[in-house]
Amino acid sequence: MSKTGIDWKSPAANKRLAARYGAERRFKAIGLAAILLSMAFLAFLLVSMLSKGLGGLDLAFLSGSDSTEASTAGVWGAVKGSLLTMIVTITLALPMGVLAAVYLEEFAPKNRWVDLVEVSINNLAAVPSIIFGLLGLAVFINIFHLPRSSPMVGGMTLALMTMPVIVIAGRNAIKAVPPSIRDAALAVGASKVQTVFHHVLPLALPGILTGAIIGMARALGETAPLLMIGMRAFVSTPPAGFTDPSSVLPMQIFLWSDEVDRAFVQNTSAAIIVLLVFLLTMNGVAIYFRNKFETRW
C-alpha cells in the first residue's frame, strides 16, 4: 500500500496500468502509421515525377522559355519570374510582418481596437488565396495601374497573403521569450525599445524565420492569386526586371498540364521537379540563416 492509498500490486491496479501501456502503444502505432503513410505518398509523388520528367531535364529545357512546341519549351522564364516575385514578396512581407508583430505584442495598448486588429489578422490568415488575387487586381492594377502580369504586382499580392502568417508566427515567438529577459534588461537601465530590439527580438528570431519559411513556401506554390492578376499569359522571353510580363513555376506547370499535346506531360513533370528543387533550396537557405542567428538562453 502506497502513501496515496493505492495498492499498485492489486489486480485492479495492474489492469489499469496495462490499459495505460496499451493505449500508449496504440498511440505510437497510429503515429508511426501516419508518418509511413505520408512518406509513402511523398515517395510515390517523387518516383512518379522522376520517372516521367527526368528525361526532359537538359540544358535546353533549363535555359529556355515557354513555347507552343513541347520540344523547344523551357522553364528558365518561369524560374526567373518566380525568383523576382519571391524577392518582392519577402522584401515587403518580412519587415512589415515582424514590425507589426513587435508592436502588437510589446507596445500596443490593450483595448477593443487592438483586439479587433488581432482578430482581423487571424481571420486574414485563413482567407482563401483567390481573395487576395481579387484584392491585388482591384488595388494594384485597377487603381494604381501597375504593370499587369509583372513580378512586382505578383510579389505585392503574395506579400498581402503571406504577412498575416508572419505576424502570427512572430507574435508567438516573441511571446515565448521569458519575461525575465525583459525584466533584466529594464533593471540595468535599458529602454523599452532597446529591450525589445537588443534582447527580445534576437531570441525570437528563429521562430520568426520559421513563420517566414512557412509563408514563403505557401506563396511559392500559389496559382490562384496570380491567375487574377494575369500571370497566366504566354510569355516567350524571360523577364528583364520586376515590371516586365512574366510567368511563375506553378502557373507554368498549370498551363502545360492543360495542353492537348501529350508531349507536354514530360515538360510538366520536369517543371515540377524544378519547382521542388527551387522550394527545397529556398527553405534550406532560410533554415541556414535561422540556425546561424539562433541564440539560446
C-alpha positions as CSV (number, residue, x, y, z in Angstrom):
1,M,0.0,0.0,0.0
2,S,1.5,3.4,-1.1
3,K,1.1,6.7,0.7
4,T,-1.7,7.6,-1.7
5,G,-3.8,4.7,-0.5
6,I,-3.4,2.7,-3.8
7,D,-2.2,-0.9,-3.8
8,W,-0.2,-1.0,-7.0
9,K,0.2,-4.7,-6.7
10,S,-3.5,-5.4,-6.7
11,P,-5.2,-6.9,-9.8
12,A,-7.2,-3.7,-10.4
13,A,-4.1,-1.5,-10.4
14,N,-2.3,-3.9,-12.7
15,K,-5.3,-3.8,-15.0
16,R,-5.3,0.0,-15.1
17,L,-1.5,0.1,-15.8
18,A,-1.9,-2.5,-18.6
19,A,-4.7,-0.4,-20.1
20,R,-2.4,2.8,-20.0
21,Y,0.5,1.0,-21.5
22,G,-1.8,-0.5,-24.2
23,A,-3.1,3.0,-25.0
24,E,0.4,4.3,-25.3
25,R,1.4,1.5,-27.6
26,R,-1.6,2.1,-29.8
27,F,-0.9,5.9,-30.0
28,K,2.7,5.2,-31.0
29,A,1.5,2.7,-33.7
30,I,-1.0,5.3,-35.1
31,G,1.6,8.0,-35.2
32,L,4.1,5.7,-36.9
33,A,1.4,4.6,-39.4
34,A,0.6,8.3,-40.2
35,I,4.3,9.0,-40.8
36,L,4.7,6.0,-43.0
37,L,1.6,6.9,-45.0
38,S,2.8,10.4,-45.5
39,M,6.2,9.2,-46.6
40,A,4.6,6.7,-49.0
41,F,2.6,9.4,-50.7
42,L,5.7,11.6,-51.0
43,A,7.8,8.7,-52.3
44,F,5.0,7.9,-54.9
45,L,5.0,11.5,-56.0
46,L,8.8,11.7,-56.3
47,V,9.1,8.4,-58.2
48,S,6.2,9.3,-60.5
49,M,7.6,12.7,-61.3
50,L,11.2,11.5,-61.7
51,S,10.1,8.6,-64.0
52,K,8.2,11.0,-66.3
53,G,10.3,14.1,-66.2
54,L,13.9,13.2,-65.5
55,G,14.4,12.6,-69.2
56,G,13.3,16.1,-70.0
57,L,15.8,17.8,-67.7
58,D,18.6,19.1,-70.0
59,L,20.3,22.4,-70.6
60,A,17.9,23.4,-73.3
61,F,14.9,22.9,-71.0
62,L,16.5,24.7,-68.1
63,S,17.7,27.7,-70.1
64,G,14.7,28.1,-72.5
65,S,11.4,29.8,-72.2
66,D,7.8,28.9,-72.9
67,S,6.9,27.8,-76.4
68,T,4.0,26.3,-78.3
69,E,6.2,23.4,-79.2
70,A,7.0,20.9,-76.4
71,S,10.4,20.1,-77.8
72,T,11.6,23.7,-77.6
73,A,9.7,24.8,-74.4
74,G,11.9,25.7,-71.4
75,V,11.5,26.6,-67.8
76,W,14.0,29.4,-67.3
77,G,11.5,32.3,-67.9
78,A,9.2,30.8,-65.2
79,V,12.1,30.2,-62.8
80,K,13.3,33.8,-63.2
81,G,9.7,35.1,-62.7
82,S,9.3,33.1,-59.5
83,L,12.6,34.4,-58.2
84,L,11.7,38.0,-58.9
85,T,8.3,37.5,-57.4
86,M,9.7,35.9,-54.2
87,I,12.2,38.8,-53.8
88,V,9.4,41.3,-53.9
89,T,7.3,39.2,-51.5
90,I,9.9,38.6,-48.9
91,T,11.2,42.3,-49.1
92,L,7.7,43.5,-48.3
93,A,6.2,40.8,-46.1
94,L,9.0,40.0,-43.7
95,P,9.9,43.5,-42.3
96,M,6.2,44.6,-42.2
97,G,5.1,41.4,-40.6
98,V,7.9,41.5,-38.0
99,L,7.3,45.1,-37.1
100,A,3.5,44.5,-36.8
101,A,4.2,41.5,-34.5
102,V,6.6,43.5,-32.3
103,Y,4.1,46.4,-32.0
104,L,1.1,44.3,-31.2
105,E,3.0,42.1,-28.7
106,E,5.2,44.7,-26.9
107,F,3.8,48.3,-27.5
108,A,0.1,48.2,-28.4
109,P,-2.3,49.2,-25.7
110,K,-4.9,46.7,-24.6
111,N,-8.2,47.9,-25.9
112,R,-11.0,46.9,-28.1
113,W,-9.5,48.4,-31.3
114,V,-6.3,46.4,-30.9
115,D,-8.4,43.3,-30.1
116,L,-10.2,43.9,-33.4
117,V,-6.9,44.2,-35.3
118,E,-5.7,40.9,-33.8
119,V,-8.9,39.1,-34.7
120,S,-8.7,40.6,-38.3
121,I,-5.1,39.3,-38.7
122,N,-6.1,35.8,-37.5
123,N,-9.0,35.8,-40.0
124,L,-6.8,37.1,-42.8
125,A,-4.5,34.1,-42.4
126,A,-7.4,31.8,-43.2
127,V,-8.9,33.8,-46.1
128,P,-8.8,31.8,-49.5
129,S,-5.9,32.9,-51.6
130,I,-8.0,33.9,-54.6
131,I,-9.5,36.7,-52.5
132,F,-6.0,38.2,-52.3
133,G,-5.8,37.9,-56.0
134,L,-9.0,39.9,-56.4
135,L,-7.7,42.5,-54.0
136,G,-4.4,42.8,-56.0
137,L,-6.4,43.1,-59.2
138,A,-8.6,45.8,-57.7
139,V,-5.9,47.8,-55.9
140,F,-2.6,47.4,-57.7
141,I,-3.8,47.1,-61.3
142,N,-7.2,48.9,-61.5
143,I,-6.4,51.8,-59.0
144,F,-2.6,52.2,-59.2
145,H,-2.3,51.0,-62.8
146,L,0.8,48.9,-62.1
147,P,2.0,46.6,-64.9
148,R,-0.2,43.6,-65.4
149,S,1.4,40.1,-65.2
150,S,4.6,41.5,-63.6
151,P,6.6,40.1,-60.7
152,M,6.1,43.4,-58.9
153,V,2.3,43.0,-58.8
154,G,2.6,39.3,-58.1
155,G,5.0,39.8,-55.2
156,M,2.9,42.6,-53.7
157,T,-0.2,40.4,-53.9
158,L,1.6,37.4,-52.4
159,A,3.0,39.7,-49.7
160,L,-0.5,40.5,-48.6
161,M,-1.3,36.8,-48.3
162,T,1.9,36.0,-46.5
163,M,2.1,38.8,-44.0
164,P,-0.6,37.5,-41.6
165,V,1.2,34.2,-41.3
166,I,4.4,36.0,-40.4
167,V,2.6,38.3,-37.9
168,I,1.0,35.3,-36.1
169,A,4.3,33.3,-36.0
170,G,6.2,36.4,-34.9
171,R,3.9,37.2,-32.1
172,N,4.1,33.6,-30.8
173,A,7.9,33.7,-31.0
174,I,8.1,37.0,-29.1
175,K,5.6,35.7,-26.5
176,A,7.8,32.7,-25.9
177,V,10.7,34.8,-24.8
178,P,10.8,34.5,-20.9
179,P,9.7,37.7,-19.1
180,S,12.9,37.6,-17.0
181,I,14.9,38.7,-20.1
182,R,12.8,41.8,-20.3
183,D,13.0,42.4,-16.6
184,A,16.7,42.0,-16.5
185,A,17.2,44.5,-19.4
186,L,14.9,47.1,-17.9
187,A,16.6,46.6,-14.5
188,V,20.0,47.7,-15.8
189,G,18.6,50.8,-17.4
190,A,17.6,49.8,-21.0
191,S,14.7,51.5,-22.5
192,K,11.6,49.6,-23.8
193,V,12.8,49.9,-27.4
194,Q,16.4,48.8,-26.5
195,T,14.9,45.8,-24.6
196,V,12.8,44.7,-27.5
197,F,15.3,45.1,-30.3
198,H,18.5,44.2,-28.5
199,H,17.3,41.3,-26.3
200,V,13.8,40.1,-27.1
201,L,13.9,40.2,-30.9
202,P,17.2,38.3,-31.4
203,L,15.9,35.5,-29.1
204,A,12.6,35.3,-31.1
205,L,14.3,35.4,-34.5
206,P,14.4,31.6,-35.0
207,G,10.6,31.4,-34.5
208,I,10.0,34.4,-36.7
209,L,12.1,32.9,-39.5
210,T,10.2,29.6,-39.2
211,G,7.0,31.5,-39.8
212,A,8.6,33.3,-42.8
213,I,9.7,29.9,-44.2
214,I,6.1,28.6,-43.9
215,G,4.7,31.7,-45.5
216,M,7.2,31.8,-48.4
217,A,6.7,28.1,-49.1
218,R,2.9,28.7,-49.4
219,A,3.4,31.7,-51.6
220,L,5.8,29.9,-53.9
221,G,3.2,27.3,-54.7
222,E,0.2,29.6,-55.2
223,T,-1.5,29.9,-58.5
224,A,-5.0,31.4,-57.7
225,P,-3.9,34.9,-56.8
226,L,-1.6,35.1,-59.8
227,L,-4.4,34.0,-62.1
228,M,-6.4,37.0,-61.1
229,I,-3.6,39.5,-62.0
230,G,-2.8,38.0,-65.4
231,M,0.3,35.9,-64.8
232,R,-1.1,33.1,-66.8
233,A,-0.2,34.9,-70.1
234,F,2.0,33.3,-72.7
235,V,5.5,34.8,-72.2
236,S,8.1,33.7,-74.6
237,T,11.0,35.7,-73.2
238,P,12.4,35.8,-69.6
239,P,11.6,39.0,-67.7
240,A,14.4,41.5,-67.6
241,G,13.1,43.3,-64.5
242,F,10.4,43.5,-61.9
243,T,7.9,45.3,-64.2
244,D,8.2,43.0,-67.2
245,P,5.5,40.5,-68.1
246,S,6.4,37.0,-66.7
247,S,5.0,33.7,-65.5
248,V,5.9,31.7,-62.4
249,L,6.7,28.0,-62.0
250,P,3.3,26.9,-60.6
251,M,1.5,28.8,-63.3
252,Q,3.8,27.3,-66.0
253,I,3.0,23.8,-64.7
254,F,-0.7,24.6,-64.7
255,L,-0.6,25.8,-68.3
256,W,1.5,22.8,-69.6
257,S,-0.8,20.3,-67.8
258,D,-3.7,21.8,-69.7
259,E,-2.1,21.4,-73.1
260,V,-3.7,18.9,-75.5
261,D,-0.4,17.8,-76.9
262,R,0.7,14.8,-74.8
263,A,4.4,15.7,-75.4
264,F,3.9,18.4,-72.7
265,V,3.5,15.6,-70.0
266,Q,7.2,15.3,-69.7
267,N,7.7,19.0,-69.6
268,T,5.1,19.3,-66.8
269,S,6.8,16.6,-64.7
270,A,10.2,18.1,-65.3
271,A,8.9,21.6,-64.2
272,I,7.5,20.0,-61.0
273,I,11.0,18.6,-60.3
274,V,12.5,22.1,-60.8
275,L,9.8,23.6,-58.5
276,L,10.6,21.1,-55.8
277,V,14.3,21.8,-56.1
278,F,13.6,25.6,-56.0
279,L,11.5,25.1,-52.9
280,L,14.0,22.9,-51.1
281,T,16.8,25.4,-51.9
282,M,14.9,28.4,-50.7
283,N,13.9,26.6,-47.5
284,G,17.4,25.3,-47.0
285,V,18.8,28.9,-47.2
286,A,16.2,30.1,-44.8
287,I,16.9,27.3,-42.3
288,Y,20.6,28.0,-42.5
289,F,20.1,31.7,-41.6
290,R,17.7,30.7,-38.8
291,N,20.2,28.4,-37.3
292,K,23.1,30.8,-37.8
293,F,21.3,33.6,-35.9
294,E,19.7,31.4,-33.3
295,T,20.5,32.4,-29.7
296,R,20.0,30.1,-26.8
297,W,19.2,31.3,-23.3
